[in-house]
Structure formats: C-alpha cells, structure tokens
Amino acid sequence: MIKRTLNFSNPAYLSKKDNQLTIKFPIKKGEEEKEVITIPIEDIGIVILENPQITISHSLLSTLLENNVAVITSDRTHHPNGLLLNLDGNTLQSEKFNAQINASFPLKKQLWKQTITAKIKNQAALLTNRDVAVRNMKTWARKVRSGDPDNYEARAAAYFWANIFIDIPDFKRGREEAEPNNLLNYGYAILRAIVARSLVGSGLLPTLGIHHHNKYNAYCLADDIMEPYRPFVDSIVVEIVESGEDFSEMSTSIKKQLLSIATVDVTVGDKCGPLMVAMQRTTASLAKCFQGEERKVLYPII
C-alpha cells in the first residue's frame, strides 16, 4: 500500500490518540472551533514539519518512528533541514548490517557502476522526451566501468543540465544558484527522505555508502541510491517551469507538485507502481546484493 506524505505548513497541534495522528489547529479570537482531523498512523510514510509554530507530542513522534515514518523538519526558509528515522526498522537488522559493513570494495564498485549507468540512462530518456540528441549519453552509459573511474557521471551531468531547461539557457545547477534550483533542492530533499526510510525498512544503514563517504554526511547510502531516481524529480521541475507558474518562491501549489514525487508511477523490472513502492524493491534488492543473494540492484527506468 502506498503511504501518505503529510506536509504541515500552518501552525498545528499534533498528537496521538488510539493510534491515530490527531491534528488540531489553533483558534483565533472570534473564530469558531475547528474540526479535529485524525489519520491512521499506519497509513503514513512521511511527515514534513514546516511551520515553526507546530507542536508535536513525544508519544506521537515515538509512534511515527516505530511505524517507520520519516519525519522531516524545516528551517526558517521552509526548506528541509533534518530527518528522523527509526533505529530498528527490520527484524534481521543485525545480520543485514554485518553484510553491508563487510561488503567488499569490488562489490561496491560494481554496485556504483550499476547506479551510474541507470542514472545516465534515465537522464538521457528525459532529454529524449524533449527532443534533445542523446547519442553521447547512451555511449557514456555503455562505457561506465566498475567504480566509474572515467567519471562519466560528471560528463553526463554537465550535458544534462546544459540542455534540460530550454527556456533557461544559462542555467547552472547548484544548491545556492538561481531558480529553479530551489525547486530541485526541495524535491531532492523529499526524495532523499523516501530513500532513507526505505533503506531502514530493508535493514540497511543509510550512513554507509557504496560511493559517497563524506564523514559529515549521515546519509551517504541514501545519496548513492537516489541517483537514478533524481530524473523523476527533474521531470516534475521541468513541468513546473514550463507551466508558466512563478517559481521564484516555494508556493503551496509548487510544494504540492513536488511532494507528488512519492506517488509518481515508475517501472522497476516488470512492475510499474508508485515511486515509494518501487523504492522498497530497490533497497530490498540492494540488501540481497550485500548478502550475496543477488548481483544486480533493481533500479527504475524512464
């Protein structure tokens, strides 16, 4: 079942009653009492706490984590800046942790090759849909070697960002660069939370990457595995940009579109379904690769 993504952008009191998330909104002077909203916690996958005037009970927070709900906090600019995850997300967690920790260097290099090949193919597919020539990218995808020592990922990225936004010829990708980087940053943050949540559910440590190894990054593996999924966020951002909607600010409409990433239909293997469900197949296959049961990670294709 696809889990719900809840985004709280207004002041609210969040608590738990009968295993339900209970939402109460503050009442201003002269207003009538507002209806209390309840949502089954078992139906929730991600909770985004965006407004600084949100109050959440410890009982609710603990139960959300017990149900493997990813809880995202936001800074004063309403951009995600924190992620809370369950510490005990899988019954065989210790066994899976050991397999992940003891994974050989050659295995990690092979997994990274698969990751980058899938990413470049998806970027090429997105550009193809926009009538951009991608013969070079298809060649790079075929040439990726174990560990990507030739850095085809960077070559593909440079070509991709130079051609994806037709109406923004001088676009430069970077966290602090001009719009629509704000949309990309927000979308990637949500995607990262989906990946991290799924990794925990598959009994893996989001911190120990197969390629990323920044000692200050607590989600190296999530950053690795999200790479082939990034073009799905890029596709949503392209649609927003070309719709003519003002994207200089993160409006409610734009956030709603970016939050839909969890329910976008993607194809993994011979199955098509919501991205959040597909992610579970990807992380489960990764766990099997670490345990020596499989040799290929199941990534999506566009």
N, C-alpha and C positions, 0 to 999 in steps of 0.2 A: 504494500500500500504506500502511495506517495505521501510523505509527511508534509505538514503545513509549515510555511515560513511566516512568522508574525513580526511585523515592524511597528514599534511603538514610537511615534514621532510627537505625541502630545503628552502632557502631564497625566499620570495614571497611578493608581494603587494596584499592585499585582500581588495576589496571594493565592493560597491553595485551600480548597475545600472539597472533600470527597473525591480526591484525585483529579480535580478539575482546576484549570487555571482560571482564577476569578479576576475579572477586570472591573475596577470601579474608577469613575472619572470624578475629579474634584468639582464641587458645585459652587458657582459664583453667587454672590448675594442677589437675591431676586429670581434665581433660576429654579426650575422645578427639579426634583430629584431625578437623576438619570438612571436608566436601566442598567442592572449589573449583568455583565456578559460572562459566560462560562464556556470554556473549551476543554475537551478531554486532553490531558497531558500526553496520552499515548498516541494522539494524532499529530503531535508537534515534532518537527525536525530541527528548526532554527528559530531562535528568538533574538530580535535585534532591539536593544535598548538605546534609543537615540536621544530622547529628551532628558536634560539634566534634572528635571523635576519628576522623575519616575521613582517610585518607592516599591521595592520588591522584598517580600518576606524570605527569611532564610529557609523556611520549610519548603516554599515553592522552588527556590533556587536549587536546593538539595535534590528534590524530586525530579526536577528537569534534568539534572546531570545523571541521576540514576537511570533515567529513560533515554540516555544518550542524546539529549538535546544539546545542540551547540548554542551557547549564549554569547552574543556579540555585544560589546559595549562601544560607545561612540565618543568622540571628543567634542569640543565646543563648536567645531565647524560641521558637526553631524556626519563625520566620516568614521568608519570603523577603526578602532584602535586597540581592541582587546578581544580575547577569545577564551571562553571557559569550556573545558571538556571533561568528560567522565574519566576517572583514573582506572576504572575497572570495567572495560567495555566488552570483554569476551571471556567465555568460560575456560578457554585454553590459552589465556593470555601469556602465561609464563613460558609455555612451550613455543609460542609464536615469537615472543620477544627474543628467546635464545636463538631461534633460527634466523631472525633478522639481524641480530648482533653478530652472529658468526658467518653471515653471508660472505662469500669470497669476493675479492676485488674483481676477478674476471667476470663473475656473475653480475656484479653491479654495473660494470662497463657494458655488458650485453643488454641489461635492462635499460640503461641510458640510451643505447643505440635505438632500441625499440621505441622509446619515449620520443626522441627527437625525430625519428622517421615519421611517426604518427602525427606529430605536431606540424612538420613541414607539409605533409600531405593535406592536412586539414586547412592550413593557411592557403595552399595552392587551390584547393577546392573553393574556398571563399572568394579568392581573386578570380577564378574561372567564372563564377556566377556573376561577376562584374565585368566580364569581357576583357580581362587583363591576361596577357600572354604569360604562361607559367611553365614553359618548357624547361627553363633553367631550374626552377624549383623542383620539378619532377626528377630531373637529373640529380640534383643535390640529395633528394630523399633516397634515391637508389644508392648513392655513393657513401652514405653515412656508415662509418666504420665503428667498431667497438669503442665506446667511450667518446665518440665524435672528436678525435684528435685534430681534424681539419676544420673544426668549428663551423660546420655547415649551418648550425642553428643560427649563428650570428649573421651569416650571409643571407639566409632566408628571411630573417627578421628585418634586415635593412631593406631588402626588396619589398617585403610585405608592407611595411609602414610607409614606404615611398609611394605606394600605389593604392592603398585601401581607401583613403578618403579623397575622392575625385575632386571635391569642391574645396579641399584644403591642401593645395599643392605644396606648401611649406611646412606641413605637419611634422612635428618631432615628438617621438614617444619618450616620455619621462614623467616620473611622479610629480615633479614640480613644474612641468611645462604647461603650456596653454591648453585651453579646452580643445577637444573633448577628452583630454587626459583625466579630468575629474570624473567623467563617466566610467572610463576604463578602470581607474583606481577603485572606484566603488564596486563595480561589477566583479573585479578580480578578488576583492576582499570577501565578497559573498561566496564566490566560487571556492576560495581557499578554505572557508569555514565548512563548506559542504564536503570537501576532500578530507579535511582533518577529522571531521565527525565520522566519515566512512572508514577511515584508517583505524580509528579507535575501535569501531564496531567490528573490524576484521582482526582485532587483536594485535595491531602494529603500533609502533612508537612513531608519532608524527615528526619527532625531533631528528631521528637518524635517517639522513637522506642517502640516496644512491649516487647523487652527484653534488647537490648543494651541501656545503659543510661549514657555513658561517657559524662561528661559536656563539654569536649573539642572536642567532635565529632559532627559535624554539619549534619551527615548523618546516624544517628542511625537506622532509619527505613529502609533505603536502605540496610544497613548491615544486618538487620534481614531478609528481603525479598529475598536477593540474595543467602542465604544459600543453598536452594535446587537447585539453578542454577549453583553453583560452579563446580559440577562434569562435566558439559559441557565444562568448561574451562580446567579442569583437563584432559579430554579426548583429547583435541587438543594438550596439552603439551606432553602427552604420545606419541602421533603420531610423534611430532617433535623430541622427544628424541630418539625414536626407528628408525627414518628415517636415522640416522647417520649424520645429519646436525650438524655443530658446533653451539652449543647454549650457548657458553661462553659469546658471545656478542649479543646484540639485532640487528641483521641484518635486512635489508629491507624485505627479504624473511620471516623471523620469525615474524616480526610485521604484515605482510600481513596475515599470517595464524592466528595469534591471533585476528586480527581485524575482521576475518570472524565469530567470535562468534555471532555477531548481526544477521547473516543470517543462522545460523545452524538450521536445522529443529528439532523442539521439539514437543511433544504431550502434550496438556493440555485438559483434559476431552476427548471429542470425536473428537477433531480437531488437525490437525498437520499443522505446518507452521513455519515461521522464528521466532527465539527466540525473536526478538524485538516486534513482533506482539503478541506472547504468553505472553510476559511480561505485555502488556496492559490488557490482560484478567486477569492476576494475580492481578495486582494493582486495577483494577476495582472491582474484587470480594472482595478484602480487604476493599475497601471503603464501599461496601454494608454490610460487616460484622460489621464495626464500626457503621453503620446506623441502624443495627438490621434487615436488609432485607435478609441477608444470614447468614449461620452459618459455612461455610467452604470456605477457600481460595483455589482457583484453582491453584495448583502447577503442574509443568511438571513431566513427568516420563521418565526414560531411558528404 
